[in-house]
Amino acid sequence: MKTMNENELISYWNMIHNLASHMLLNEEDAVDATQSIFEQAISRLDSFRHESGIGTWFYRLAYNYLIDELRKRKRERITFDLFKNDITRFQEYNDELQLSREEEKIYIKEIKIGCTKALLQCLEPENRFIYIVGTIFSFPGKDAAALCNMTYDTYRARLSRSKTKIRNFLSENCGLVNPQAKCKCRKRLLIAMERGRIDPEASVENNRAIKHFISELNEADEISRIYQDNPFMELTGEVISGTIRNLGIITGDHKSIN
């Protein structure tokens, strides 16, 4: 019998929440998806047979749920061509907002995070998940392949193709990678504000030091660092504990997984 304590559950909750945030782009959708995945987990505890680690089992539930969710949606997927058009044709910011240097730093970070997440939407759902776990969160290859229900060779090939697509796009269009590229975060301050992609009050209040979730990168290239600098969002243990208790996942100090 394996015992799953609150700390483990909190860790899985935060990781799945971050996976969902990168997969779905919308934060409200990510919160709803995380709760739904945990509801599935409690309803399927009897099906866990130790054929894999409990963590892999949780992430496999997340993989299946998130892929199904994206397939059910009727929204047109962003393409690399559409995204390129968006970031190369816009009115450049010329101090119209009269922001302080500190405000600019905060809003530029918000633009960068939003842009990198939007770029992920250009990948097919399965490849998007593979890229997130393989590059952003640096899951070990064989573990990632197992939770995606595919062979290690297939996983590696699809991850490599996805990395190439992201790298080529950023190298051609992103000023963080190529100083000659048109799209630079500061230039997009005006259009981002006009489109409601920046919430000034929320951005300032929620700005906090980025937690580096990964201590060592599998590949320390510039593309990886751009994504690795995105914040790893963590809810407090108290908030998550209250939620998972309400779901019935834990009723006391722990829940036993048979």
N, C-alpha and C positions, 0 to 999 in steps of 0.2 A: 504494500500500500504506500502511495506517495502522498505526502502532505503538502498542500499549496497554501502558503501563508499570505497575509495581506500585502507584505512587501513585494512578493512575486506578482500578485495580481495588479498592484499599482504599477509595477514595471511594465507588465504586458499591456495594461490600459494605455499608458503614455506612449508606448511604441506603436500600438495599433492606431491610436489617435493621430500620431504623426504620419503614419502610412496613409491613413484615410485623408488627411489634409492635403498631402501631395497628390493623391490619386484623384480626388474630387474637386480640388481647388477651393470650393466654398466651405468656410469654417463651420457654419451651421450644419451642413450636410455631413461633415466629418464627425461632429459630435453625435449626431443621430446614428451614423453608421457604427461608431464605436459602441454605443449602447446596444444596438441591434446585434452586433457580433457577440457581445458578452451574454446577451439573452439567449442566443443560439448555443453558446458554450454551456450555460447551465442546463439547457434542455437536452443536451447531448452528452453530458458527463458519463452516462452509462456506456456510451460507445467508445470511450477511450480505453485502448487495450495495450498501451505501452509499446506499440510497434515503432513509435518515435518518441522523442522527448515531449514533455507537456508544452514547452515553448513552441516547438514546431507544429504541434497540433493546433495551438491557438492561432499561429500565423497562417496556417493552412485554411482555417475557418475564415480568417480575414481576407485571404487571397480569393477564395471562392465567392464570398459575399461581395467584395468590391468589384470584381470582374463582372459578376451577374448584374450588379447595380448599374454599372456603366453600359452594359449591353441593353438594359431595359430603357435607358434614357433615349429620347428621340431627338435630343439636341445634336446639331451637326458638329462633328468633331473638328477642332482647330487643325488646320494643316500648316506645314512649314511655310508654304507659299502665302497663305492668308496672314500668318503671324509676321512674316517678313514685310508684307505690305503695311501692316499696322505700325511697325517700329521704324520704318524708313520714310513714311509720309505723315508728318505731323508738324504743327507749329512749335518751333523751339522756344524754350523758356528764356526770357531775357529780363529777369528780375521784376516781372510784373507783380509778383506776390509780395515783394519786399520782405523776404524771410531773413531771419538771423542765420548766422553760420550754423548754430546748433540745431535750429529747426531744419535747415537744409540737410544736415547730416542724418537726422532722424527720418525725414521723408524720403531721402534718397535710398536709405536702407529698405524702407517699405516698398519702394518701386522695384528695387533689385529682387527682393523676395517674391513679390507678385509676378515679376517677369519670368524668373526661373521656374516658378510653379506653372505658369501658363505655358511655357515651352514644353513641359512634360506632357501637356495635353495633346501635343502634336504626335506623340507616339501612340500606337495601338494599345488598348488597355493592358493586355498581357505583357507587352514589352515595356510599358510604363512601369508596371509593378516590378519587373525584373531589374530595370534601371535603378529604381528607388532603393531596393534592397541591396543591389550589387554595388552601386556607386555611392549613393548618399549615406546609407547606413552600413555599408561594407560587411554584409553578412558573409560568412564563409561560403565558398562556392557550392560545396556539396550540400550544405544545409539549405541554402537558398533554392537549389534545384529540387530538393525533396519537398519543400513546402509549396513549390510551384507545380508539383506533380509531373516533372519531366526529367529526362536523363541529364547528367552533368554536361555531356557534350552539347546537347541541345541548348541547355541554359547558357553555356559559355558562348555559343555561336550567336544566340539572340542578344545577349548582353553586349557582345562586341559590335554587332550591327547598330544597336541603339546608341552606344557610346559614339560611334563614328558619325551618326546623324546629328547628335547633339553637338559634338565637337566641331563638325563642319559648319553648322549653322552659326554657332557662337563665334567661330574664327572669322566668318565672313561679315557678321552683322553687329557683334557686341563690342563696345568700346572697352569693356573690362579685359577682353582677350586681345583685341586688335585695336590699337590706338587710332588707326585710320578709319575704322568703321563709323558709320553715321550715328548709330544709336548709342547715346551716352545717358546714364541715369539722370544727371542733372538737367539735361535738355528736355526731359520728359516730365518735369515737375508740373508745368502748367496743364498739359493734357491729362495727366494722372489726376490732378485735383478736379478738373472739369468733369471727368468721367466718374468721379466718386471712388476712385481706387485708393485714395488716401483719406483717412479720417483723422484730421489734425488733432483732435482731443484724445482719441484712442491711441494714436501713434505716440504722442508724448507721454501719456500715462503708462502705456504698456512697454515703453522702451526699456530694455534691461540688457545687461551683459549677456552675450551669446554664450551658451554652454556648449563646449566642444564635446559632443557625445562620443566621438571616436578618438581614441588616444593615438592610434597609428592608422594612416591611410594605406589601403591596398595599393594605390597608385597615387603618388603625390604630384599629379599634373595640375595645370591651371584650371582645367574644366572641373575637376573634382573639387578643388578648393572653392570655386565659386558656389557650388552647392553645399559643401561642408560648412560654409560660413552662415548658412541659413540657421535660424534658431531652432533648437530642439525644444518644443513646447511641453511644459510639465505642469499639470495640475497638482495641487497640494494633496498629500496623502489623505488628509481629512476629508476633502471634497470627494475623492474617488472612493474612499472607504464607505462613505455614506451612500453613494450611488450603488456600489456593488452589494451592500447589505440590503438595500431596498429591492434589488433584483433577486435576492435570495441566494447569491453565490457564496456568501459567508454569513454565518449566523452567530458565530462566536469569534474565537481567536483565529480559527482556520477552517478550511473545508477539506475533507479528505477526498482524494481522487482514487477511486478503486481501479 
